[in-house]
Amino acid sequence: MLVATNAEKLAAVEASLRAINPSVQVLSVAANIADAQSVADLFAKVKTNFGHADILVNSAGVNAGGGAIHDEDPDKWWQNFVCPLSNPRPSPLPRQKRNKPLY
């Protein structure tokens, strides 16, 4: 499962994965993880298509500056860094129990 905000870029990544292995099972979903409803809809799609999620890799981030890190204003860089780490929304994932799927 691939998740990002840009559906066009997701489609390109999915196509490149299928070019490597045409039999790979891929579901691409455009979602905004900063939006609780978007995340809930995302996990509903996980449940519908796969039954559950075994692993979640959250590598989301923000780069509002758009430039090279050494050219960034330090305060803006820090805000970009802490934003994904300090999101006050509760996790959409239930607390994981040993040997149970995430969702």
Secondary structure as a PSIPRED ss2 file (coil, helix, strand):
# PSIPRED VFORMAT (PSIPRED V4.0)

   1 M C   1.000  0.000  0.000
   2 L E   0.000  0.000  1.000
   3 V E   0.000  0.000  1.000
   4 A E   0.000  0.000  1.000
   5 T C   1.000  0.000  0.000
   6 N C   1.000  0.000  0.000
   7 A H   0.000  1.000  0.000
   8 E H   0.000  1.000  0.000
   9 K H   0.000  1.000  0.000
  10 L H   0.000  1.000  0.000
  11 A H   0.000  1.000  0.000
  12 A H   0.000  1.000  0.000
  13 V H   0.000  1.000  0.000
  14 E H   0.000  1.000  0.000
  15 A H   0.000  1.000  0.000
  16 S H   0.000  1.000  0.000
  17 L H   0.000  1.000  0.000
  18 R H   0.000  1.000  0.000
  19 A H   0.000  1.000  0.000
  20 I H   0.000  1.000  0.000
  21 N C   1.000  0.000  0.000
  22 P C   1.000  0.000  0.000
  23 S C   1.000  0.000  0.000
  24 V C   1.000  0.000  0.000
  25 Q C   1.000  0.000  0.000
  26 V C   1.000  0.000  0.000
  27 L C   1.000  0.000  0.000
  28 S E   0.000  0.000  1.000
  29 V E   0.000  0.000  1.000
  30 A E   0.000  0.000  1.000
  31 A C   1.000  0.000  0.000
  32 N C   1.000  0.000  0.000
  33 I C   1.000  0.000  0.000
  34 A C   1.000  0.000  0.000
  35 D C   1.000  0.000  0.000
  36 A H   0.000  1.000  0.000
  37 Q H   0.000  1.000  0.000
  38 S H   0.000  1.000  0.000
  39 V H   0.000  1.000  0.000
  40 A H   0.000  1.000  0.000
  41 D H   0.000  1.000  0.000
  42 L H   0.000  1.000  0.000
  43 F H   0.000  1.000  0.000
  44 A H   0.000  1.000  0.000
  45 K H   0.000  1.000  0.000
  46 V H   0.000  1.000  0.000
  47 K H   0.000  1.000  0.000
  48 T H   0.000  1.000  0.000
  49 N H   0.000  1.000  0.000
  50 F H   0.000  1.000  0.000
  51 G C   1.000  0.000  0.000
  52 H C   1.000  0.000  0.000
  53 A C   1.000  0.000  0.000
  54 D C   1.000  0.000  0.000
  55 I C   1.000  0.000  0.000
  56 L C   1.000  0.000  0.000
  57 V C   1.000  0.000  0.000
  58 N C   1.000  0.000  0.000
  59 S C   1.000  0.000  0.000
  60 A C   1.000  0.000  0.000
  61 G C   1.000  0.000  0.000
  62 V C   1.000  0.000  0.000
  63 N C   1.000  0.000  0.000
  64 A C   1.000  0.000  0.000
  65 G C   1.000  0.000  0.000
  66 G C   1.000  0.000  0.000
  67 G C   1.000  0.000  0.000
  68 A C   1.000  0.000  0.000
  69 I H   0.000  1.000  0.000
  70 H H   0.000  1.000  0.000
  71 D H   0.000  1.000  0.000
  72 E C   1.000  0.000  0.000
  73 D C   1.000  0.000  0.000
  74 P H   0.000  1.000  0.000
  75 D H   0.000  1.000  0.000
  76 K H   0.000  1.000  0.000
  77 W H   0.000  1.000  0.000
  78 W H   0.000  1.000  0.000
  79 Q H   0.000  1.000  0.000
  80 N H   0.000  1.000  0.000
  81 F H   0.000  1.000  0.000
  82 V H   0.000  1.000  0.000
  83 C H   0.000  1.000  0.000
  84 P H   0.000  1.000  0.000
  85 L H   0.000  1.000  0.000
  86 S C   1.000  0.000  0.000
  87 N C   1.000  0.000  0.000
  88 P C   1.000  0.000  0.000
  89 R C   1.000  0.000  0.000
  90 P C   1.000  0.000  0.000
  91 S C   1.000  0.000  0.000
  92 P C   1.000  0.000  0.000
  93 L C   1.000  0.000  0.000
  94 P C   1.000  0.000  0.000
  95 R C   1.000  0.000  0.000
  96 Q C   1.000  0.000  0.000
  97 K C   1.000  0.000  0.000
  98 R C   1.000  0.000  0.000
  99 N C   1.000  0.000  0.000
 100 K C   1.000  0.000  0.000
 101 P C   1.000  0.000  0.000
 102 L C   1.000  0.000  0.000
 103 Y C   1.000  0.000  0.000
